């Protein structure tokens, strides 16, 4: 669309998501991918576990749905 005041183009990404980092790993939890704990450990070296950290596994299971 265009800005009504300036006429400049505006791009809007309606697929934005605000949530825990664990959402990125939800689909990889499925047994068919066989990623295993080493994969998750390497991921967490680059992307910190969201707070509260003790709920990580539960959140990840929820995002796997």
N, CA, C and O of each residue as an XYZ file, in Angstrom:
260
protein
N       0.842     -1.175      0.000
C       0.000      0.000      0.000
C       0.883      1.232      0.000
O       2.103      1.119      0.123
N       0.304      2.371     -0.132
C       1.074      3.610     -0.109
C       0.695      4.445      1.113
O      -0.442      4.410      1.583
N       1.670      5.189      1.608
C       1.450      6.097      2.728
C       0.575      7.255      2.240
O       0.877      7.875      1.220
N      -0.505      7.545      2.963
C      -1.444      8.589      2.539
C      -0.799      9.971      2.520
O      -1.191     10.821      1.721
N       0.188     10.207      3.389
C       0.810     11.523      3.468
C       1.957     11.715      2.481
O       2.118     12.790      1.904
N       2.750     10.667      2.294
C       3.961     10.804      1.472
C       3.863     10.139      0.111
O       4.625     10.476     -0.795
N       2.946      9.209     -0.049
C       2.838      8.471     -1.298
C       3.876      7.374     -1.448
O       3.910      6.682     -2.465
N       4.733      7.209     -0.428
C       5.758      6.158     -0.472
C       5.130      4.799     -0.210
O       4.116      4.678      0.477
N       5.763      3.781     -0.779
C       5.292      2.411     -0.594
C       5.519      1.944      0.840
O       6.539      2.272      1.448
N       4.583      1.188      1.376
C       4.692      0.584      2.702
C       4.544     -0.925      2.523
O       3.585     -1.398      1.913
N       5.498     -1.668      3.056
C       5.420     -3.125      3.036
C       5.069     -3.603      4.436
O       5.650     -3.144      5.420
N       4.139     -4.502      4.522
C       3.701     -5.034      5.812
C       3.793     -6.542      5.760
O       3.225     -7.171      4.868
N       4.506     -7.130      6.714
C       4.638     -8.585      6.792
C       3.669     -9.092      7.841
O       3.925     -8.966      9.038
N       2.569     -9.659      7.407
C       1.552    -10.131      8.343
C       1.930    -11.461      8.997
O       1.171    -11.984      9.813
N       3.081    -12.007      8.650
C       3.514    -13.278      9.232
C       4.475    -13.069     10.398
O       5.141    -14.014     10.821
N       4.555    -11.875     10.911
C       5.437    -11.613     12.045
C       4.934    -12.379     13.261
O       3.735    -12.609     13.417
N       5.873    -12.770     14.116
C       5.518    -13.536     15.311
C       6.307    -13.007     16.493
O       7.516    -12.798     16.398
N       5.636    -12.796     17.584
C       6.286    -12.382     18.818
C       6.095    -13.519     19.805
O       4.978    -13.774     20.255
N       7.171    -14.195     20.139
C       7.058    -15.326     21.047
C       8.417    -15.781     21.526
O       9.420    -15.092     21.341
N       8.439    -16.931     22.134
C       9.673    -17.499     22.665
C      10.579    -17.996     21.542
O      10.115    -18.313     20.447
N      11.862    -18.059     21.830
C      12.817    -18.616     20.864
C      12.483    -20.062     20.520
O      12.812    -20.532     19.430
N      11.842    -20.761     21.426
C      11.549    -22.181     21.220
C      10.646    -22.456     20.027
O      10.612    -23.580     19.528
N       9.925    -21.464     19.570
C       9.032    -21.693     18.439
C       9.825    -22.153     17.214
O       9.308    -22.909     16.391
N      11.068    -21.704     17.089
C      11.911    -22.119     15.958
C      12.205    -23.610     15.973
O      12.453    -24.205     14.925
N      12.180    -24.215     17.148
C      12.552    -25.622     17.283
C      11.362    -26.558     17.382
O      11.539    -27.776     17.402
N      10.164    -26.023     17.443
C       8.980    -26.859     17.631
C       8.844    -27.962     16.593
O       8.582    -29.113     16.940
N       9.019    -27.618     15.332
C       8.842    -28.619     14.275
C       9.939    -29.676     14.281
O       9.738    -30.780     13.776
N      11.098    -29.345     14.849
C      12.213    -30.303     14.866
C      12.084    -31.322     15.977
O      12.884    -32.255     16.051
N      11.097    -31.167     16.843
C      10.887    -32.094     17.951
C      10.310    -33.434     17.479
O      10.477    -34.456     18.145
N       9.643    -33.422     16.346
C       8.995    -34.643     15.848
C      10.015    -35.772     15.699
O      11.113    -35.556     15.187
N       9.652    -36.977     16.147
C      10.580    -38.123     16.079
C      11.091    -38.415     14.673
O      12.197    -38.933     14.519
N      10.321    -38.097     13.660
C      10.740    -38.405     12.279
C      12.000    -37.652     11.869
O      12.688    -38.066     10.935
N      12.316    -36.542     12.560
C      13.509    -35.786     12.209
C      14.755    -36.277     12.930
O      15.869    -36.022     12.472
N      14.594    -36.971     14.038
C      15.711    -37.580     14.763
C      16.858    -36.588     15.003
O      18.025    -36.921     14.797
N      16.517    -35.368     15.440
C      17.540    -34.349     15.659
C      18.316    -34.594     16.953
O      19.535    -34.421     16.979
N      17.641    -34.987     18.010
C      18.325    -35.335     19.247
C      18.832    -34.131     20.039
O      18.866    -33.004     19.545
N      19.222    -34.404     21.272
C      19.681    -33.366     22.189
C      20.922    -32.617     21.689
O      21.008    -31.410     21.914
N      21.882    -33.261     21.028
C      23.040    -32.512     20.528
C      22.649    -31.350     19.604
O      23.268    -30.286     19.643
N      21.634    -31.557     18.786
C      21.159    -30.486     17.905
C      20.665    -29.302     18.729
O      21.033    -28.157     18.467
N      19.823    -29.589     19.734
C      19.274    -28.526     20.574
C      20.384    -27.830     21.370
O      20.344    -26.613     21.553
N      21.361    -28.586     21.838
C      22.478    -27.994     22.584
C      23.252    -26.998     21.714
O      23.607    -25.914     22.176
N      23.509    -27.363     20.471
C      24.224    -26.460     19.557
C      23.392    -25.218     19.255
O      23.922    -24.109     19.183
N      22.092    -25.410     19.081
C      21.206    -24.274     18.826
C      21.268    -23.284     19.994
O      21.335    -22.072     19.790
N      21.244    -23.815     21.216
C      21.240    -22.955     22.398
C      22.582    -22.281     22.659
O      22.661    -21.367     23.479
N      23.614    -22.709     21.989
C      24.879    -21.977     22.077
C      24.769    -20.645     21.336
O      25.485    -19.694     21.649
N      23.869    -20.582     20.354
C      23.697    -19.378     19.555
C      22.449    -18.580     19.947
O      22.439    -17.352     19.851
N      21.401    -19.279     20.388
C      20.133    -18.638     20.732
C      19.791    -19.014     22.172
O      19.542    -20.180     22.477
N      19.783    -18.025     23.040
C      19.548    -18.273     24.464
C      18.129    -18.795     24.712
O      17.186    -18.413     24.020
N      17.997    -19.660     25.695
C      16.698    -20.179     26.096
C      15.894    -19.039     26.718
O      16.413    -18.278     27.535
N      14.632    -18.927     26.330
C      13.753    -17.894     26.868
C      13.446    -18.162     28.341
O      13.456    -19.306     28.797
N      13.177    -17.100     29.058
C      12.776    -17.218     30.466
C      11.291    -17.549     30.551
O      10.531    -17.110     29.689
N      10.859    -18.281     31.522
C      11.666    -19.014     32.488
C      12.261    -20.265     31.858
O      11.569    -21.059     31.221
N      13.549    -20.411     32.053
C      14.300    -21.492     31.409
C      13.808    -22.884     31.781
O      13.881    -23.809     30.972
N      13.307    -23.034     33.002
C      12.858    -24.370     33.436
C      11.601    -24.828     32.683
O      11.242    -26.004     32.750
N      10.941    -23.932     31.980
C       9.747    -24.292     31.217
C      10.045    -24.562     29.740
O       9.126    -24.754     28.944
N      11.325    -24.577     29.379
C      11.688    -24.725     27.969
C      11.066    -25.955     27.318
O      10.469    -25.852     26.246
N      11.198    -27.096     27.945
C      10.708    -28.331     27.326
C       9.198    -28.289     27.133
O       8.694    -28.743     26.106
N       8.475    -27.755     28.102
C       7.022    -27.654     27.974
C       6.626    -26.714     26.837
O       5.715    -27.015     26.066
N       7.314    -25.572     26.737
C       7.008    -24.632     25.653
C       7.339    -25.250     24.297
O       6.583    -25.096     23.338
N       8.454    -25.937     24.224
C       8.855    -26.555     22.973
C       7.835    -27.606     22.551
O       7.505    -27.710     21.369
N       7.335    -28.383     23.505
C       6.301    -29.389     23.194
C       5.042    -28.710     22.688
O       4.408    -29.197     21.752
N       4.672    -27.594     23.294
C       3.487    -26.857     22.848
C       3.679    -26.361     21.415
O       2.775    -26.494     20.590
N       4.841    -25.792     21.114
C       5.078    -25.290     19.771
C       5.204    -26.426     18.748
O       5.076    -26.191     17.547
N       5.446    -27.622     19.203
C       5.542    -28.767     18.285
C       4.167    -29.189     17.780
O       4.051    -29.882     16.770
N       3.136    -28.766     18.491
C       1.757    -29.116     18.061
C       1.491    -28.414     16.784
O       0.404    -28.546     16.222
